Amino acid sequence: MKINLISFTQNGSKVSNELIDLFENKDYDIYAVGKYPFGKIKALNKSVYEFCKDSFETKADAIIIIGALGIAVRAIAGNLKNKGCDPAVIVIDDKKNFVIPVISGHIGGANALSMIIAESIGAIPVITTATDVNKKFAIDSWAVENGCSIADISKIKYVSSAILRGEDVGLICDFPIEGKLPQGLKLGNMYKVGICISTCDKKISFKNTLNLIPKEYVIDIQFKENIPYDDFKDTIDRILDDEKISPLQIIAVSSEGLKCENIHKYCIEKKIELTNNKANEILRYENINEAYKYRENGNKKIFIKECICDNIKIAISKINWRCIF
């Protein structure tokens, strides 16, 4: 998780310093303006507007601004696209009274991160999303927490609105279900609004269908850096197409070539996370290099396949995803 943080006052720098331990296992950059940088807090050599613009463009997962809410709103306004791709933006006042998730509360994780920060520094999290304040099931939060891609984020409102009105929402799931369904969810397709969990992003099971696609695969890629991007992209797309794997089903792409422009460009284009962690670290099993084999890992089965094509080597690993409530 990449976190960018900025503060403007002496108190703000003190709050930033308190958060360093909390972010110990994260990829973070913490900045302060003027004479307030110290320790691991860097001096900011650009405006807050440029800071936010760069954070959006470099795909930071979270932007934290210690200062006035108005400053944050003005600084991010020109960069907003949609809730499916915007980072979490959080504001903390410099007396650490309140932690406010501004955008991307559910899908971007701003609500959850705000509550973690608030508990850490003894502040009050200011959560305003309707499902949270009414203590109702939030399907977008559940999707993120359970590793699902959301095919069309505009459909979320139909599910959330129905639940807030006290109406039943249907559920069709092609995967094993564990646990008790949340209040408001009912198995079956006899409802106007519903959720479909499958490998298809266009399956219509209800008048208003929210399609969720479980992320089941980790793709390890090894390649030579001198491959032209179009050839690189076409080869990977062809392999994934042959295996009937959609980018929506991919947990992450793992590669040692993180500095190579090709793989960065591909992952940004396909909206896939890029990591240098090996698949066995992500999925917690031993060996991805034995092709066409299954292995037991607790309650998970891992399918392992290796493909070599046009000087690109791809190892495909699959988890046995389950729908857990």
N, C-alpha and C positions, 0 to 999 in steps of 0.2 A: 504494500500500500504506500503510495507516494503522497506525502502531506507537505504543503507549503504554508508557512505561518508568518504573519507580519504584525508588528506592534509599533506604536507611535510615542509612547510615554515611558517614563521610568518605571511606573507601576506595571505597565504593559510588559516591559522586559522581565520584570520579576515573575509575572504570571507565565510568560514564555519559558523561563528557566525551570519553573515547577513542572512544566509539561514534558521536559526532555526525558525524564525517566519513564514516563508513560509511553513515549514514542520510541523507546529503546530498540524494539525489534521492527521498527518501521523505517522506510526510506523517507527521511524528512530534511527540510531546509527551513531554518528559522531566521528571520530578519528583523531588524529594528532600524528606525530612522534616526538621524541626527547623532547625538552623543550617547545613545543608549545601548549599543551593542556591547556585549561582554561575554566571556567564556565561549560557548558554542553558538552564540547568537551573532550572526553576520551583519555587516552594515549593508543597508539597502542603497543601491546606486541608481535607482530608477523611481518613477512615480508609482503610487499605489495602483493607478490605472494600468500602467505597463506591467506591473507585477501580476495583476489579475489576468491580463491578456495573455501573458506568457504562460501562466499556470493553466489556463484553458487550452492553449495551443499545444502544450507539452503533455496534455492528458493527465494532469495531477488528479488524484482521487479525491483529495479534500483541500480546500482553502480555508484557513482559519485567520480571522482578522480580530485582533484585540484592540477594540476601539468602538467608535459610534456605529450604530446600525446604518445610519444614513450614508456614511462614508462607504460602507460595504455595498449598499444598494447601488449607488452611483458608479462605483468602481467595476461592478460585474455586469451592469445593465447591457452594455453593448456586446457582450460575449455570449449571452444566453441563446441556446438553440432549442433544446427540449429536455424533458425529465429523463429521457432514456440515455442521454450522453453527457449532460452537464454534471460537473463534479459536485460533491457535497460542499456547501459554503456555510460556515459557522461563524457567528460573532460572539465574542466574550467582552464584557465591559472590564475596564482595567482595575476595578475594585473586586473583581471576580464574584459579583453578585449573581449574574445570570449568564447562561450559555444558550444561545439562540440558533437553532438550525434555520437557515434562511431559504435555501432551495435544496432539492433532491433529498428530502427527508427519508423516503422509503427506498427507492431504487439506488440512490447514491449513498445511502447509509448515514445521512446527516443526523437523523434522530438518534440512532443507536450510538454513534460516536459522541454526540452531544451529551448523552446520558452518562457515558463512560468518563468523559472529561469532567462533567459536573460533579460526579461522585469523587473523582480524584482530587479536585481543588476545593470541594465544599461549597459549590455553587448550586443554583436552582436551574434545572433545564426547562426552557420555555418551549413546550411542544404544542403546536397548534393544529396539526393535521386531524381531520374530523374523526377518522377511525380510531386514532389513539386517544383523543380526549373523551370519546364515547365508549372506549374500551371494547371496540369491535375488531373483528378479524380484518387484517390488512393484507390482501392478496399480493400486492407488489413487494411488501416486506418479506412475506413468506417465500415468494419466488426467488428473491435474492439469497435469502438464508439457506434455501434448499437447492441452490445451484440450477436454476431454470432460466432460460432465455425467455423474454416476453416478445412474442411475435409482433404485436401491435399495441403500443402503450396507450393509444387512444381508447382502447376497449376497457382499460382499468376502471374508468369512471362508471361504467355500467354495473360492474360487480360491486364496487364500493358504495355506490348510490343505493343499490338494491338492499345491501346489508344494512346500511344506515336507516333505510325505511322499514326495516324489519321483514323484508321479503326473503323467501328462500331462493338460493342460487344453486343451480345444478352443477354436478361434477361428473365428468367422464374421464376415466384414467386408464391408460393402457399398461400401467405399471402396478406392481403390488402396493397396496395401501396398508400402512401401519399406524396405529393410534386412533383416537376418537376424532371424528370430524368436528371442526369448529362450529359454533352456533351459527346457523344461517346457511351452511352448506349441506346439500342433500344429493345422494347418489342418484343418477338418472338424467334423462334428457327431456323431461316433460316440463321444463321451466323456460321462461322467456330469456332469462339471462343465465349464462353458465360458463364454467371453466373446463377446458379440454386439455388434458396433459397427455401428450403423445409425441411422436417423432415428426409429425406433420405440422407445419406452421400455418396451413390454410384450411384445416379441417373445420367444417361448419356443423356443429352439434346443437346449436341453439340459435334463436333469432339474433341475439348478441353474444358472440362467442369470444372469450379471451383464451387464446392458444398459448400454452406454456410448453416449452421444449426442454426437457432435462439435458444438462450438460454431462455427457458420459465419457468423453474422450480426452486424452492428452496426446498431443502429437510432438514427438521428438524429431527435429530436423537437423541433418548434417549436410553440408554442401560446400562447394568451392565459391569463393567470393567473386570470382570473375564471370559468373553466369549473368547474362542480361536479365533485367527484371521481368520482362514479358515472358521469357522462357522459364524463369524461376516460378512465376505465378501460374503459368499454364500447366507446368508439370505437377505442382502441388494440387491445383484444382482438379486435374485429371485423375490423380490418385484418389483424392477424397470422393470424387464423383463415382469412381469405380467401386469404392467401398460404401457408397450411399451415405456419406457423412456430410451433414450440413455444417457450416461455420457456427450456426446456432447451437450445435451439440458439443462444441469443443470447450473444455474447461480452460485449457491454456496451450500455447505452443512453447515448447522447451527447446532451447538451442544454446550452444556455446558461442554462436556467432552474433552475440547481442549488439556488437558495434557495426554490424553489416547493415547497410541501408536497405537492402532487399527485404530482409525479414521484418525490419521495423515497418517498412511501407506496407508489406502484406498484412501484418497484424492490425495496423491502423485501418486499412481499407476494409478488412473483414470484421473489425471490431472484436478482436480476440486478444486476450491477455498474453503478453510475452514474458517469459521468465527464464532464468538460467538454471533453475532447479530441475533436476532430472525427474522423469516421470515417476521413478520409484520413490522419490521424496514427496511428490505430490500425492500419489496414490498409496504410498506406504507398502510397497512390495519389493521383491528382491531383484528381478532381472527382466529387462524388457527385450533382450536380444534373442530370445528363443521364439522363433516364429511359429504361428498357428497353434499355440498351446493355451490351455486354460490352467489357472492356478487358484487355489483357495487362499483367501486372506481374510480370516474371520468369517463374516457373513457375506463377503464380496467375492465375486468371480471376476477375474481379469482376463480379457481376451488380448492376446499379444500377436501382432503381425508386423513384419518388416518388409518394406518395399524399397527397391533401388531402381531409379530411373533417371536417365540423363544427368548422371553425376550428382544426383540428390538422393540421400538416404533418409527414409521416413520410417519411424517406428510408431505404431498406433497401439495405444493402450485403452482399454475400456473398463469402466466400473459397472457393477450391477446396481444401477440407481433404483431407489425405492422412494415412494411417496410417504413421507413421515409427518404426521401431525402431532 
